[in-house]
Amino acid sequence: DPYSFTDQEAEIMERLSKAFMGCEKLQRHMKFLLAKGSLYKVYNNNLLYHGCVPLNEDGTLKSVEIYGKKYRGRA
């Protein structure tokens, strides 16, 4: 299965996940980004957007689920 991790990759992902979840400073940063951040912004009549904006096939903004809540657009 090309979508499955090898044992070594799974171990690395587990260690990264534990490090991420256990880092209070990083958790504060992520909570700030979720509360104040956005995928795009209009500034001086220019559309500025993050390089990883999830889109549907037709180019519309895709709905994504984060912590059990769905977001799309200016959410």
N, C-alpha and C positions, 0 to 999 in steps of 0.2 A: 504494500500500500504506500504509494508515494506521498500521501498526506499524513502519514504517521511519523512520529519522532523515533529515532533510534534510541536505544537505552541511554546512550551517552547524552544525546540531545535532550531527552526527557529529564535527566538528572540536572543538566544545566538550566533548563527552564524552571524546574522546581526550586533550585537555589536562587535564581533571579527573582522569582515570584516571592519567596520568603524574604529576601533582602528588601524588595520593594515594599511589601506589606508591613515590614518591621521598621521602616525608616520614618520616624515622626516628621522630620523636616520635609521629606519628599511628599508625604501625605498632605501636609499643609499646603505645599505648592500645588498639588493636584486639585485639592478642594477649592483653592483660589481660582485656578484656571477654569474649573467647572462652573463656579459661581460668577466669574467676571469675564471669562474668555468668550470668544465667538469664532466661528469659522470664516466669517467675512465681515467687512465693514465698509461703509461708504464714507470717503473722506475727500473733501475738495472735488466733489462730483466724480471721483474715481472709485471703482470697485476694487477693493483690496481683499484678497482671499488667501486662506491657508493653502499650501501646496497639496494637501491630502484631503480635499473636500470630497466626501462620498456623493457620487451622482448616479442617477438612474441612466438607463440606456439612452433616453431621449434628452439628457443633459439637465433635467430638473434635479433639485436637491433631494437626496435619498434620506429616508427616515432611518435613524439608527437608535438602538436601545443601549442606554448607559445606566447601570445600577437599577434595572427594572423599569426605567422611564424612557419613553420614546421622544426623540428630538428630531426636528427638521427645520431648516431655514434659520430664522432668528431666535428660535426656541429660547 
